[in-house]
Structures are given as structure tokens and as C-alpha cells.
């Protein structure tokens, strides 16, 4: 089907959903739908759910039983339901899910447009591996490259959780024409033996940095609550937020709020500001060769 090109969106009302999660798929999907309906009732046009909201964050531990939670994109147990919901509400929905593709497993996301059509699939690029976040056991590294989708309400770039720490991810999506950036996430406390601070501040600052250096709105959706998986306990710190294109937090939840956090994004004003700042005009990509290496040394044949 040939899609009619959209004129550049001028504004969009964004909602990021913060919610607790249980080990029951139907319960989580029903809760997510209820939050979506509430967000749409508030006028939201783009709605972001947290990462892997379908179940507890099973990556706390390495257990082969949890591979059974993965499903192919085709005939998925809930993607079709959310396609119908997006069509009914007239909203765009970047939707996180655990994907099985042949013998591979991915931490993935489909972007559902406001007519219910799936615009494409993104597989998480950066896969963490550490105490409490054992994702390399479950997920193959993504092979799709970064994605930007032309939706009814603007061009959206979406990274998944660990992607949000990488300035390269944000910059690539903006170079591909994103109007704004979104990050579904699942992050909270660290095990006692880990030195990393249990704070949302560093997490927010990383993404606010993307907002500043790309003159872009940024939204992040996190889960809340304490989850026990394999005898381990992890508390997710919430603090879902929306930043404007200057890095100001214009909307933020606390560590236990549940629901839809909304804000009106003025995409036209952001484009004007971005052009005026000159960050993209003054780039020197011909000097960025070391970014394509692991050790910073550019080697020539």
C-alpha cells in the first residue's frame, strides 16, 4: 500500500506512561490499555509505554524458562490488540515487546501509526550485561539499525533503554530526520554489591544531554514498583519525564506515580530553534572516523 506523505507536523501532544507490572500478561496489557485510554482522553496523540511492560523484568536473572515469553511479530499475542486500539483512539503507539525470530531473540519495538498500521520494527542496538540487568543472556544485538518513522503526528525516533545512554543513537536518529526522541525503559535499583548509584538523576541527565545537543524534545517512560524475580528484588524508580528542546524538564513523575504524563510539543518551534543553534550545520563528520572504532584509532588498509 502506498502511504500518502505527511506534511511536517507542527505540534503533537505526547503522553509517557508510568506503571507497575506483574507476572500476568493479561493484567499488564489491560492496565496499559486503560492508561492509553486515559491519555487519549486527555488529548494525547503519541503514547509511549515502558520497556517490556508485558511481564516482570525477567533479566534480573539468567533462566532459560523466560525465553518462553518471546513471540514472533506475526500473530503476536498483543500487538494486534494495540493496533486496533491505536486505530480506535487515533494515536501513534511505539510498542515494546520480546521478539522471537527463528532461533534469535530480540528486545524489540514496533511503531504503530494512528490508522493501526505497523510502520516497522526496531531491535535494541545496545544490550547491557551486569548484575540485575543480564540482557545479553536473552537478547541478540539488534540488526535493524536505528529507526525513524513518519507517523501521522511527526517523525519519531525511538531507542530502547540502554540505547538512551549513547549520544550516537540520538544523533543518528536526528540525522535521519526525527522531530523528537522517545525512550521506553526499565531501570531502577542496583544490587548491593554494585557501586553504580541508585539514582534517577544520572539517567535523566544523559537524555537531557541529548535534548540539548540535538535541540530536540525527549520523552522517557519507566516502570515503578518492586519486582522479585528468581529470588532477587529490584525497585524501579519511575521519574518518567518529558524534556523540551533546550533541556528543561517540562513534565515529570515521581518514584511512585502511575498514569499518563502529558505535554504539548511545539515541533515547528523546535525545528526553528534547532536550525538557529547550528549544531547540525557545524558538524565535521569527515573527522569522526575514530567513532567507527572500538579503541579510537582509525586504521587504513
C-alpha positions as CSV (number, residue, x, y, z in Angstrom):
1,X,0.0,0.0,0.0
2,X,1.3,3.5,-0.9
3,X,1.2,5.8,2.0
4,X,0.4,9.5,1.5
5,X,3.3,11.6,2.6
6,X,2.5,13.7,5.7
7,X,3.2,17.4,5.8
8,X,5.6,18.3,8.6
9,X,3.8,18.1,11.9
10,X,3.5,21.5,13.8
11,X,2.5,20.2,17.2
12,X,1.9,16.9,18.9
13,X,0.6,16.1,22.4
14,X,2.8,13.4,23.9
15,X,2.0,11.0,26.7
16,X,4.5,8.8,28.5
17,X,3.0,6.1,30.6
18,X,4.5,5.1,34.0
19,X,3.1,1.9,35.5
20,X,3.7,-1.1,37.7
21,X,4.0,-4.5,36.2
22,X,3.0,-8.0,37.4
23,X,3.8,-11.5,36.1
24,X,0.4,-11.8,34.4
25,X,0.4,-10.8,30.7
26,X,-3.4,-10.1,30.6
27,X,-3.2,-8.0,33.7
28,X,-0.4,-5.9,32.3
29,X,-1.9,-5.5,28.8
30,X,-5.3,-4.4,30.4
31,X,-3.6,-1.9,32.6
32,X,-1.6,-0.5,29.7
33,X,-4.8,-0.2,27.6
34,X,-6.5,1.7,30.5
35,X,-3.6,4.1,30.7
36,X,-3.7,4.6,27.0
37,X,-7.4,5.4,27.0
38,X,-6.9,7.9,29.8
39,X,-4.0,9.5,27.9
40,X,-6.2,9.7,24.7
41,X,-9.0,11.3,26.8
42,X,-6.5,14.0,27.8
43,X,-5.8,14.7,24.1
44,X,-2.6,12.6,23.7
45,X,-1.7,11.8,20.1
46,X,1.5,9.9,20.7
47,X,1.7,7.5,23.6
48,X,4.8,5.7,24.9
49,X,4.6,2.7,27.2
50,X,7.6,1.4,29.3
51,X,10.0,-1.2,28.0
52,X,8.9,-4.9,28.2
53,X,5.7,-3.9,30.1
54,X,4.2,-7.3,29.3
55,X,5.9,-9.0,32.3
56,X,8.2,-8.6,35.2
57,X,11.7,-7.5,34.2
58,X,13.0,-11.1,34.0
59,X,16.5,-10.0,33.1
60,X,17.4,-9.8,36.8
61,X,18.4,-13.4,36.5
62,X,19.5,-15.9,33.8
63,X,16.8,-18.6,33.5
64,X,16.1,-20.4,30.3
65,X,12.4,-20.7,31.2
66,X,12.0,-17.0,30.4
67,X,12.7,-17.5,26.7
68,X,9.1,-18.8,26.5
69,X,7.9,-15.2,27.0
70,X,9.2,-14.3,23.4
71,X,6.9,-14.4,20.4
72,X,7.3,-13.6,16.7
73,X,6.0,-10.3,15.5
74,X,3.5,-12.1,13.2
75,X,0.4,-13.3,15.1
76,X,1.7,-11.8,18.3
77,X,-0.5,-12.2,21.4
78,X,-1.0,-8.5,21.9
79,X,0.4,-6.4,19.1
80,X,-2.8,-6.8,17.1
81,X,-4.9,-5.7,20.1
82,X,-2.8,-2.5,20.3
83,X,-3.1,-1.9,16.6
84,X,-6.9,-2.0,17.0
85,X,-6.6,0.3,20.0
86,X,-4.4,2.8,18.1
87,X,-6.8,2.9,15.2
88,X,-9.8,3.4,17.6
89,X,-8.2,6.2,19.5
90,X,-6.3,7.7,16.6
91,X,-3.0,7.6,18.4
92,X,0.6,6.6,17.5
93,X,2.0,3.9,19.7
94,X,5.7,2.8,19.8
95,X,5.2,-0.6,21.4
96,X,7.9,-2.6,23.2
97,X,7.9,-6.4,23.1
98,X,10.1,-9.5,23.5
99,X,10.6,-10.8,19.9
100,X,11.5,-14.3,18.7
101,X,12.7,-14.6,15.1
102,X,13.7,-18.1,14.2
103,X,16.4,-19.0,16.7
104,X,17.1,-15.4,17.6
105,X,15.6,-13.3,20.4
106,X,15.4,-9.5,20.4
107,X,14.3,-6.7,22.7
108,X,12.2,-5.0,20.1
109,X,9.6,-2.3,19.3
110,X,7.0,-1.8,16.6
111,X,5.8,1.6,15.7
112,X,2.0,1.6,15.2
113,X,0.6,4.6,13.3
114,X,-2.7,6.2,14.1
115,X,-4.5,4.2,11.5
116,X,-3.4,0.9,13.2
117,X,-0.7,0.0,10.6
118,X,2.7,-1.1,11.7
119,X,5.3,1.2,10.3
120,X,8.3,-1.0,11.1
121,X,10.2,-3.0,13.7
122,X,13.3,-1.8,15.7
123,X,15.6,-4.2,17.6
124,X,17.5,-2.8,20.5
125,X,21.0,-1.9,19.5
126,X,22.9,-1.7,22.8
127,X,22.5,-4.7,25.1
128,X,23.6,-4.3,28.8
129,X,25.2,-7.1,30.8
130,X,25.6,-6.7,34.5
131,X,24.1,-7.7,37.9
132,X,20.4,-7.2,37.8
133,X,20.4,-6.4,34.1
134,X,21.5,-9.7,32.4
135,X,20.2,-8.8,29.0
136,X,23.0,-10.4,26.9
137,X,21.8,-13.8,28.1
138,X,18.4,-13.2,26.5
139,X,18.8,-10.8,23.6
140,X,20.8,-10.8,20.4
141,X,22.2,-7.4,19.5
142,X,19.8,-5.6,17.2
143,X,20.4,-5.8,13.5
144,X,17.9,-3.2,12.2
145,X,20.0,-0.1,12.6
146,X,18.3,2.9,14.2
147,X,14.8,3.8,13.0
148,X,12.8,7.0,12.5
149,X,9.2,6.7,11.4
150,X,7.0,9.2,9.6
151,X,3.8,9.0,11.6
152,X,0.6,11.0,11.4
153,X,1.9,13.2,14.2
154,X,5.6,13.8,13.2
155,X,8.8,11.8,12.6
156,X,9.7,9.9,15.8
157,X,12.9,8.2,16.7
158,X,12.8,5.6,19.4
159,X,15.6,4.0,21.2
160,X,15.2,1.3,23.9
161,X,16.5,1.7,27.5
162,X,20.3,1.1,27.3
163,X,20.3,3.0,23.9
164,X,19.3,6.1,25.9
165,X,22.9,6.4,27.3
166,X,24.5,6.7,23.9
167,X,24.8,10.1,22.2
168,X,25.5,8.3,18.9
169,X,22.0,6.7,19.0
170,X,20.3,10.1,19.5
171,X,22.4,11.8,16.9
172,X,21.8,9.2,14.2
173,X,18.1,9.4,14.7
174,X,18.1,13.1,14.5
175,X,20.3,12.9,11.3
176,X,17.6,10.6,9.9
177,X,15.1,13.4,10.4
178,X,13.5,12.7,13.7
179,X,11.3,15.5,15.1
180,X,11.7,14.2,18.7
181,X,13.2,11.2,20.6
182,X,11.5,8.7,22.8
183,X,12.9,6.0,25.1
184,X,10.9,3.2,26.7
185,X,12.9,1.9,29.7
186,X,13.0,-0.4,32.7
187,X,15.5,0.8,35.2
188,X,15.8,1.1,39.0
189,X,17.9,-0.1,41.9
190,X,21.2,-1.9,41.6
191,X,22.3,-4.9,43.6
192,X,24.1,-4.2,46.9
193,X,27.5,-5.3,45.5
194,X,27.4,-2.8,42.6
195,X,29.0,0.6,43.0
196,X,26.7,2.3,40.5
197,X,24.5,4.8,42.4
198,X,20.8,4.0,42.7
199,X,19.7,7.4,41.3
200,X,17.4,8.6,38.6
201,X,19.4,11.8,38.2
202,X,22.2,10.4,36.1
203,X,19.7,8.6,33.9
204,X,17.7,11.8,33.3
205,X,20.8,13.9,32.7
206,X,22.0,11.5,29.9
207,X,18.8,12.0,28.0
208,X,18.6,15.7,28.8
209,X,22.0,16.0,27.2
210,X,20.5,14.5,24.0
211,X,17.8,17.1,24.1
212,X,20.3,19.9,24.4
213,X,22.9,18.7,21.8
214,X,20.2,17.9,19.3
215,X,17.7,20.7,20.1
216,X,15.0,18.1,20.4
217,X,12.2,17.2,22.7
218,X,12.9,13.9,24.6
219,X,10.4,11.6,26.4
220,X,11.1,8.6,28.6
221,X,8.7,6.1,30.1
222,X,9.8,3.9,33.1
223,X,8.1,1.4,35.3
224,X,7.6,1.6,39.1
225,X,7.3,-0.8,42.0
226,X,9.4,-3.6,43.5
227,X,9.7,-6.9,41.5
228,X,11.0,-10.2,42.7
229,X,12.4,-12.5,40.1
230,X,14.4,-15.6,40.8
231,X,14.7,-14.6,44.5
232,X,16.2,-11.2,43.6
233,X,14.4,-7.9,44.3
234,X,14.6,-4.8,42.2
235,X,12.8,-1.5,42.8
236,X,12.1,0.6,39.7
237,X,12.5,4.3,40.3
238,X,10.0,5.8,37.9
239,X,10.7,9.5,37.2
240,X,9.4,9.3,33.7
241,X,9.7,12.7,32.1
242,X,9.4,14.9,29.1
243,X,12.2,17.4,28.3
244,X,11.9,20.3,25.9
245,X,14.4,21.1,23.1
246,X,16.5,23.3,25.5
247,X,16.9,20.5,28.1
248,X,14.3,21.9,30.6
249,X,12.1,19.2,32.3
250,X,8.6,20.3,31.4
251,X,6.8,17.3,32.9
252,X,8.0,14.7,35.4
253,X,6.5,11.9,37.6
254,X,7.9,10.9,40.9
255,X,9.0,7.4,42.0
256,X,5.5,6.1,42.7
257,X,3.1,8.0,40.4
258,X,1.2,5.8,38.0
259,X,-0.6,7.1,34.9
260,X,-0.1,9.3,31.8
261,X,2.2,12.2,31.9
262,X,1.4,14.6,29.0
263,X,2.8,17.7,27.3
264,X,2.3,19.6,24.1
265,X,5.3,19.5,21.9
266,X,5.8,22.5,19.5
267,X,7.7,20.8,16.7
268,X,7.7,23.8,14.5
269,X,9.3,25.9,17.1
270,X,11.9,23.2,17.9
271,X,12.8,23.0,14.2
272,X,13.4,26.7,14.1
273,X,15.4,26.7,17.3
274,X,17.5,23.7,16.0
275,X,18.4,25.4,12.8
276,X,19.3,28.6,14.6
277,X,21.6,26.8,17.1
278,X,23.8,25.5,14.2
279,X,24.7,22.2,15.9
280,X,24.0,20.3,12.6
281,X,25.4,23.0,10.4
282,X,28.8,22.9,12.2
283,X,29.3,19.2,12.3
284,X,32.5,17.8,10.9
285,X,31.7,14.2,10.0
286,X,34.9,13.8,8.0
287,X,36.8,14.0,11.3
288,X,34.7,11.5,13.2
289,X,36.4,8.3,11.9
290,X,37.5,7.3,15.5
291,X,33.8,6.9,16.3
292,X,33.7,3.9,14.0
293,X,36.4,2.1,16.0
294,X,36.4,0.5,19.5
295,X,39.7,2.0,20.6
296,X,39.7,5.4,18.9
297,X,42.4,4.5,16.4
298,X,41.5,4.8,12.7
299,X,43.2,2.2,10.7
300,X,43.7,2.3,7.0
301,X,44.3,-0.7,4.8
